[in-house]
Amino acid sequence: MTHEITLKEKSAVTHDVNRYVFTRPEGLEYHPGQATELTLEKSGWKDEGRPFTFTSQPDDKMLEFVIKSYPEHDGVTEQLAELKPGDKLQMADPFGAIEDKGPGTFIAAGAGITPFIPILRHRAAEGSLENCQLIYTNKTEDDIILREEWAGMEGLSLAYTVTEHAGESVPKAMLDEDYLRSQVPDLERFFYICGPHGFVDDIRNALKRMGAEPEKIVTEEGW
Ligand SMILES: Cc1cc2nc3c(=O)[nH]c(=O)nc-3n(C[C@H](O)[C@H](O)[C@H](O)COP(=O)(O)OP(=O)(O)OC[C@H]3O[C@@H](n4cnc5c(N)ncnc54)[C@H](O)[C@@H]3O)c2cc1C
């Protein structure tokens, strides 16, 4: 089933990431971590649905998305960045495998942080961030999404890395086995991984080699 949603607000989160607030279709249900497919209502784009994650809470009146644009793709995310309040999109039914199964280590690359936004916000609101850790890698410090919000979440342990050049307060490091060993407090916990192709496989394999329990590794495929 598809739903028409209307953009109410758009604001910048980083130099290439926007926050979008849309109307919420009546009866829509989703859980934190789930995604949907968004399609532009523009000729030439109606067969070009792309997946994006709800960052709003299931009981919010509006839908929120946090979306990184890639102008070099000449694709949907570049078009989304051009949207203005009042513009409409088609939205498909929610789907997705990432859900909060318990406290643990959330490992994200770039826009792969999006499923963890509603999950960690919910835990922050409940005061249940104890034993939660966010390991977040980006190309540069300027690419870190919602850094101030993470800093304000009491109880959330934070570890940032960058892969291009070290920032003022963020070390340059690859998220490999050595890095993970140096950060992760124990291997019995849940691990949540989200990011581009390759990243999820690499981290999952590293965690398995380290001795993490495969059934406690929660991922979304297809990024
Ligand atoms: C379940 C799921 C949830 C997601 N949630 C979010 C989210 O909440 N926020 C978010 O920001 N992203 C999210 N993503 C990622 C998002 O779906 C992609 O970034 C988006 O589909 C890219 O769409 P696009 O049309 O701009 O580019 P694409 O569809 O990636 O590319 C369009 C065309 O550009 C070309 N192209 C591709 N890569 C390159 C490249 N590196 N350089 C040059 N040209 C290239 C190709 O020819 C391609 O046909 C999610 C992905 C999944 C699977």
The ligand as an ORCA input file, in Angstrom:
! r2SCAN-3c Opt
* xyz 0 1
  C      16.768     -0.003      4.628
  C      17.531      1.261      4.253
  C      17.280      2.430      4.955
  C      17.965      3.606      4.604
  N      17.719      4.748      5.331
  C      18.383      5.890      5.029
  C      18.136      7.093      5.767
  O      17.306      7.152      6.674
  N      18.854      8.194      5.427
  C      19.766      8.190      4.420
  O      20.393      9.226      4.178
  N      20.004      7.082      3.683
  C      19.326      5.936      3.963
  N      19.542      4.810      3.215
  C      20.443      4.910      2.041
  C      19.638      5.520      0.888
  O      18.606      4.633      0.513
  C      20.546      5.804     -0.344
  O      21.482      6.760     -0.003
  C      19.695      6.305     -1.474
  O      18.952      5.228     -1.986
  C      20.551      6.892     -2.592
  O      19.647      7.269     -3.606
  P      20.092      8.138     -4.851
  O      18.976      7.990     -5.849
  O      20.457      9.515     -4.454
  O      21.381      7.450     -5.357
  P      21.611      5.932     -5.859
  O      20.339      5.223     -6.065
  O      22.615      5.318     -4.925
  O      22.344      6.194     -7.192
  C      21.722      6.719     -8.352
  C      22.683      6.468     -9.500
  O      23.943      7.124     -9.223
  C      25.035      6.326     -9.613
  N      25.953      6.169     -8.468
  C      25.817      5.342     -7.409
  N      26.846      5.460     -6.559
  C      27.655      6.400     -7.098
  C      28.880      6.975     -6.693
  N      29.489      6.608     -5.555
  N      29.424      7.948     -7.472
  C      28.822      8.310     -8.617
  N      27.665      7.803     -9.059
  C      27.082      6.855     -8.311
  C      24.470      5.010    -10.080
  O      24.549      4.993    -11.487
  C      23.030      4.999     -9.653
  O      22.186      4.397    -10.567
  C      18.889      3.613      3.532
  C      19.127      2.432      2.829
  C      18.458      1.267      3.178
  C      18.699     -0.004      2.417
*
